[in-house]
């Protein structure tokens, strides 16, 4: 019985450690993908500084709002990004399937247009949508 308890605790610790490592991997991957999305939508001079990804995204498989801190031209701008994991199993989804959605809300894109001249044509695209 004691062997079973120690085995379960060991497996749980291993899963938590793997999720911790995956959190930093997801942070880097989502940051690169968000910059790519911004560039595709007209923000050409985007340089990512850092991304704050809530741990609930990896550990609890919850839809989360991440903050991307960027430099566009000479301006430092924070962009809120919605990140949704496909899996729904807390602690296990990131070990089984690492698929997720990234969404940059229209209000965030409008904020970028209003605060920066480096996102050309973005406002017109959003208003004509």
Steps between C-alpha positions, in 0.01 A plus 500: 500500500782738585663418165184602316481833685863582424449406136198729466684788666799444270280502190323818616834674563623392156184635331530832686866530402424426134222761503741752651746439215222517242383834639824669391484318165143624440599850604770513231283334236195722561718810500643413157156413363342823630774710339443312174125573521565869567735521202244326278247765606713798406722565804833463325749628758390279792766378741383284790650581837323242717177309538318440827314173471282404799592162645131402484544461123744208539409355838120527487442505122300822526442774247729778615584858422872546444674836484752553221737788566628628166698777348347636182722761345608701804189431709462242777153349477322223690264281297249265665477165326245225559655153507275194505630145541322233298531236769287514811684268741670703772868408550492252210389687186843652435661156523251341259408769245667840483251661263362843588333804343633855512264793456582868500171679570391780265514756781868418553565541129319836507711602799812420299377707208409796722828501690734425214557618146685174432185290449397642165166408355396303805218733602348498151516121485322469835233755417428339163473153652 
